[in-house]
Amino acid sequence: MVGGGVAGIQASLDLAEMGYHVYLAEESPAIGGTMPMLGRTFPTNDCSMCILSPKLVECGRHPGITVFTCADVLDVQGEPGDFQVRVKLRSRGVDDALCKGCGDCAVECPVHVDDRFNQELNGRRAIYKPYPQAFPNSYTVDRENCINCQTCVETCGAGAVTLEAVDEEVELPVGAVILSPGARLIDPARLESYRYAQLYPGVLTALEFERLISSTGPYQGRLIRPSDEKEIRKMAWIQCAGSRDDSLNRNLCSAVCCMYAIKQAMVVMESSSHPVELTVFYQDMRAYGKGFERYYRRARDMGIRFVRSRPSEIKQAGDGSNDMRVRYLNGNGTVVQEQFDLVVLSLGLQAPPFPLARRLGLALNDLGFCEPGFYSGVETSRGGVFVAGTFAGPRDIPDTVTQASAAAGAAAALLGPASRTGEEVVEERDVRGEEPRIGVFVCRCGGNISRVVDVGRVAKGAGGLPHVIHSTVFSYSCAQDSLAAMEKAIAAYRLNRVVVAACSPRTHRPLFQNLLQRSGLNRYLFEMANIREHCSWAHMAEPERATAKSMDLVRMAVEKAARLEPLTEIEVRVEPAALVVGGGIAGMTCALDLAQQGFPVHLVEKAESLGGNGRRLYYGLKGEDVRDLLEDLVNRVTAHPGITVHRGCRIEEVDGCVGNFHTRLSTGVVVKHGVVVLATGAGENKQEGFLYGRDHRVLTIMELEEKMACGDLPLDRVRNLVFIQCAGTRNDRSPYCSRVCCGTAIRLILRLVNEHPRLNIFVFYRDMMTYGFLEQYYREARDRGVVFIRYDDPDGPVVESMDEQGLVVTATGGVPGTKVSVRADLVALATGIIPGEDNHTLSRLFKVPLNEDGFFLEAHLKLRPVDFSAAGVFVCGMAHGPKNVEESVTQARAAAARAATVLSRKKLRSGAAVARVDPEKCAACLTCVRLCAFSVPKIVDHVAVIEPVLCRGCGVCAGECPNKAIQLLGYRDEFFTGMVKGGLL
């Protein structure tokens, strides 16, 4: 694994969980890549480090992963399945096996240099740790700036500083290589009209501003201008700075800039203690991802101003204020100069300098990215070498994580079945009969919590509570050094209960539970108080009340912890087979990947033939024949001995849980399987309006493609062809972008231009969602004479019939108050994608959620994009949300990889926090049977019976049982009465 960003981490963990050993080589001193530099992530506004940190810990502690930092991969020789990789390990000047991460060396170091992690907004020492949660938890000597004064050597009590250490080389035998070196931001100095070099820090890059507003950054999230520390009250973002720019040979969209600008503006708006005026200058607002359109709407509703213009110049205001003056063309065509306290450049991504690609002989595109082959998602031009993340092209974190899992799956399919080694099990200490001995650990979370909450008071108050033996504060409770300190405290103080007051249990509970397990304690002797979301974030302007509330929550958590008891998890045997529902491109790709890894697959398709929506596609952007590729995929699936295809049937009934499902099909066949992948696709949004269904000259773009391929269009008699984008989408009825429509339109337009050069083509659009490399094709269409006309009305243009004279399409144009009309012989509607008709039924059968639009809802948008919250069930393709063929293939391979992490195990442990029935109190009233969303309770001999392995632990039955005959283990009634008592003290 070359590259230790979020892509490298995810692929490494997936492969390691399948049973392979992974060597992860990262050129910098710590893994994590760019994600640790981000304060929040869109569109959930989650703390970036809070969702990444558990992954860092998991990667660093996994016995199947060997992490090399300060590592350069020099060469790869050999063939797929049998490579020899030569790696240079640069000396970090510190022995990370001895380093305790205490930081004494950095305190004494006399050399101050700019801190690259904080984008040089502040300084660090010549011996440093990149960021607090970094793995390895070890300091590094900056060889370029070290003066060799030996101060750090003399200061280090552990003897870990080894300035005399030299570089070394190792050779690693591996079967596959995955490249994920990431991307780089374009140099802002190249943007001459924006004068970054002259105006800094009045003009910042988006990553610099990210560090400025981050609570862990040099200004602890205070909204000030770095040049004079003036409070910022008016600021602007300029989009496409270094992207979509012919003068820089940057004819691509960087895919992430629109959304991270919106995120930053929203964070500023939410966290500012005073009113702020925020403006985003943009060309097209490319909110194309899942949930992005709603996020954009929310930003507008908050009062953030969006101006469709590309500013031509930034210069100093010249009035002694240090403000910036931005020159731009407004919507009325008037040149305007507007003054701002600060301007942020949303810089585009460029391919990294990566000499290994040349040594491997990889084919790169014109922009230096390793664009994977069509229909593969992750494969490069060299066999056995796969690509993931932004080195494959600009993409956001969910798409990066998805591609990383896909690369892991492709590598596993190449390598064949792996043999898992036994996991190290720490003997559990029996604490029954002991008095509670509770340790309370309070987290500053950088400044996320401590900027509002007085964490010292919280820890001191906790120390005086009954049964609390030890109470302390950590800067980051999820950091490696904090976790190690917790383990030591558990041993030193003989703790038998642990309370952590920090952020969300949703993201961090498993991390701390695993820590307890490694320390010899039952993992369920743990409780968490969420003093970030519930206190510091909810009461930013009320520090005293936030602190008091934090102390209340900690008291309540301690009361519950004192009553906790060890719980026992149940082992479940894994049925090593998969059920894939949906026989389209995504479903077949997923089934094939799993079968190639050695797992039997049952592929269920409701139609009589495989192919799904792929049957309606004909052309690829680069001239690929989609029909030939589809037929090849169908033939490979039907010929594979490990895949059983069930055509013309549906899912009737589902029973069981992860590792051991039983599914009955409409044909009567019962399938036993360990995992489920839902790949049921989506539908075309055929709706009334635009004369569709009433005039044969109005088609959807899918119908247009079918007629083009079949020769049913009399294009020799068509003079004007009009495309209407967002026809019935991105409005109040369908408030989401269907992602594929603009790319599909461009794909068909270029083919039409080539085959019918005399055809006049007009495109009515709101924002062209030609993200990534699609921008090149959009530009080509414009250069070939296609006329693009922007409109503003969410309900779209008006289409009127002129009888034999054709159609007229009229829309409110880009200039306010103007109307544009075009006569058309044919109109093609980009009507968008709607959820599959079976989604609600499958949601009920497999107990998985849907989002507000009706698509399946993943467990976590950023880091678990193909997993459901229900263990053992996965999703891919358009069942998850609109996406094109390449994206569906990538996600299908990712779902296969995630499913394989379950199937590769012989046994699993189910959760122990399950409902238990007291048969003496049960009246067999059927309340639990009626209410359970998972159909678990059954009445046997006049008593409710709940099978522990099937129970999801939601607690609905316990809450509604009128006779209190049901208790949820870990959440019994006396726990809550104790918490209420603690809260009232």
Summary of the structure (lengths in Angstrom):
residues: 985
radius of gyration: 29.3
end to end distance: 53.4
largest distance: 92.3
contacts: 3513
relative contact order: 0.09
helix: 31%
strand: 25%
